[in-house]
Amino acid sequence: MKILFDIEKLPKEFVFRLYSFVRGDVQEEFKKHDIFFTTEKKEADVVLLTQKDDLKAVDLPIMLFIAGDGTQIHGDVKSFKNKNIKLILKQELLKDFNDYNIMSGRNYLKYVDSTYMNNKPEQIDYNFYSKMYLFFGYGILQRMTVFINEIPDFEKKRNIDVNFCGLIDYKSSAYKDTVLLTKHRTDAFNILKEHKNSFVSNIRIPFLDYRKKLYDSKIVVSPWGFGETCYRDYEALYAGNILIKPRSDFVINHPDIFNNKKYFLLFCEPNWSDLDIKIEEALFLWDKTIEKRINNRNLLLNEFKKETIVENFNNIIRNIWK
């Protein structure tokens, strides 16, 4: 298979998300499986496009990459019903496709405020949903190479009980969801700053300092943001932390860290009503979960391997082009 794909023509916000595709070692591994990338249309069997491309102007089968944070469908759903679209790639999906028809935008905010409703969504059917597959997740992006190379000492004494470093003020627009996000994250911040042995910051700190704090922390609390998942979730597991996350078991992502039958983490209520209890539980479990935390890291390391990335992609295209 030859895939038409020109990274030079991609908007910047897409390039970093496609890191696992453009890695040199991954490209070489693809060749072993007769998958090649070309910038020549006449050679191509299929084209990889994003939601910002003009889909109507293409006469090849389309692999559509919908970039953006969260499970929401970024872009014009009507245009995604183009008959040439054979495959849609996303980094997160709602487990139940019916949830996409309840509201558009940040569906998860209904768990923060039961009265929350966003714009009426475009209705999608199961045929549309069945074209969506998981790929290009946070856990295999270039940023993670630092955490892969920095191996945590799982026996080392860590001096910080609980860690949260992130933006809390999302009120950059008048949309209700940014007001709710600000409340969601501010509530967590206010609870955490009361903990004596915590590192809590709502300002950006140098990346090296951020990593040092992470590797010296036992627990990382990671609120929702513009999506259900963020870098911090994966960084915490790579660094050997216990991750506490608002209940996100309605989401599947890649790698699927919210599958707590596979990965070890703790879920709390989205309104943080049991956050203190979950922190106590995590501290109690800290010394008892070394093997589970090592396993978290090893599972992610395996997902970052070139062989795993290519195998995952191969499994997707086999389902489409049998």
Secondary structure as the mmCIF struct_conf table of DSSP 4:
data_model
#
loop_
_struct_conf.conf_type_id
_struct_conf.id
_struct_conf.beg_label_comp_id
_struct_conf.beg_label_asym_id
_struct_conf.beg_label_seq_id
_struct_conf.end_label_comp_id
_struct_conf.end_label_asym_id
_struct_conf.end_label_seq_id
STRN STRN1 LYS A 2 LEU A 4
HELX_RH_3T_P HELX_RH_3T_P1 ILE A 7 LYS A 9
BEND BEND1 LEU A 10 LEU A 10
HELX_RH_AL_P HELX_RH_AL_P1 LYS A 12 VAL A 15
HELX_RH_3T_P HELX_RH_3T_P2 PHE A 16 LEU A 18
HELX_RH_AL_P HELX_RH_AL_P2 TYR A 19 VAL A 22
HELX_RH_AL_P HELX_RH_AL_P3 GLY A 24 LYS A 32
TURN_TY1_P TURN_TY1_P1 HIS A 33 ASP A 34
STRN STRN2 PHE A 36 THR A 38
BEND BEND2 THR A 39 THR A 39
HELX_RH_3T_P HELX_RH_3T_P3 LYS A 41 GLU A 43
BEND BEND3 ASP A 45 ASP A 45
STRN STRN3 VAL A 46 THR A 50
TURN_TY1_P TURN_TY1_P2 GLN A 51 LYS A 52
BEND BEND4 ASP A 53 ASP A 53
HELX_RH_3T_P HELX_RH_3T_P4 LEU A 55 ALA A 57
BEND BEND5 LEU A 60 LEU A 60
STRN STRN4 ILE A 62 PHE A 65
BEND BEND6 GLY A 68 GLN A 72
BEND BEND7 GLY A 75 GLY A 75
TURN_TY1_P TURN_TY1_P3 VAL A 77 LYS A 78
HELX_RH_3T_P HELX_RH_3T_P5 SER A 79 LYS A 81
TURN_TY1_P TURN_TY1_P4 LYS A 83 ASN A 84
STRN STRN5 ILE A 85 LYS A 90
BEND BEND8 GLN A 91 GLN A 91
STRN STRN6 GLU A 92 LEU A 94
BEND BEND9 LYS A 95 ASP A 96
HELX_RH_3T_P HELX_RH_3T_P6 PHE A 97 ASN A 101
TURN_TY1_P TURN_TY1_P5 ILE A 102 ILE A 102
BEND BEND10 SER A 104 GLY A 105
HELX_RH_3T_P HELX_RH_3T_P7 ASN A 107 TYR A 111
TURN_TY1_P TURN_TY1_P6 VAL A 112 VAL A 112
TURN_TY1_P TURN_TY1_P7 SER A 114 THR A 115
BEND BEND11 ASN A 119 ASN A 119
HELX_LH_PP_P HELX_LH_PP_P1 LYS A 120 GLN A 123
HELX_RH_AL_P HELX_RH_AL_P4 TYR A 126 TYR A 129
TURN_TY1_P TURN_TY1_P8 SER A 130 LYS A 131
STRN STRN7 MET A 132 LEU A 134
BEND BEND12 PHE A 136 PHE A 136
HELX_RH_3T_P HELX_RH_3T_P8 TYR A 138 ILE A 140
BEND BEND13 LEU A 141 LEU A 141
HELX_RH_3T_P HELX_RH_3T_P9 GLN A 142 MET A 144
HELX_RH_AL_P HELX_RH_AL_P5 THR A 145 ASN A 149
BEND BEND14 GLU A 150 GLU A 150
TURN_TY1_P TURN_TY1_P9 PHE A 154 GLU A 155
BEND BEND15 LYS A 156 LYS A 156
BEND BEND16 ASN A 159 ASN A 159
STRN STRN8 ILE A 160 CYS A 165
BEND BEND17 GLY A 166 GLY A 166
BEND BEND18 SER A 172 ALA A 174
HELX_RH_AL_P HELX_RH_AL_P6 LYS A 176 LEU A 192
TURN_TY1_P TURN_TY1_P10 LYS A 193 GLU A 194
BEND BEND19 HIS A 195 HIS A 195
TURN_TY1_P TURN_TY1_P11 LYS A 196 ASN A 197
STRN STRN9 SER A 198 SER A 201
BEND BEND20 ASN A 202 ILE A 203
HELX_RH_AL_P HELX_RH_AL_P7 PHE A 207 TYR A 215
TURN_TY1_P TURN_TY1_P12 ASP A 216 ASP A 216
STRN STRN10 SER A 217 VAL A 221
BEND BEND21 PHE A 226 GLU A 228
HELX_RH_AL_P HELX_RH_AL_P8 TYR A 231 TYR A 238
TURN_TY1_P TURN_TY1_P13 ALA A 239 GLY A 240
HELX_LH_PP_P HELX_LH_PP_P2 ASN A 241 ASN A 241
STRN STRN11 ILE A 242 PRO A 246
TURN_TY1_P TURN_TY1_P14 ASP A 249 PHE A 250
STRN STRN12 VAL A 251 ASN A 253
BEND BEND22 HIS A 254 PRO A 255
TURN_TY1_P TURN_TY1_P15 ILE A 257 PHE A 258
TURN_TY1_P TURN_TY1_P16 ASN A 260 LYS A 262
BEND BEND23 TYR A 263 TYR A 263
STRN STRN13 LEU A 266 CYS A 268
TURN_TY1_P TURN_TY1_P17 PRO A 270 ASN A 271
TURN_TY1_P TURN_TY1_P18 SER A 273 ASP A 274
HELX_RH_AL_P HELX_RH_AL_P9 LEU A 275 LEU A 285
HELX_RH_3T_P HELX_RH_3T_P10 TRP A 286 THR A 289
HELX_RH_AL_P HELX_RH_AL_P10 ILE A 290 PHE A 304
BEND BEND24 LYS A 305 LYS A 305
HELX_RH_AL_P HELX_RH_AL_P11 LYS A 306 ILE A 320
#
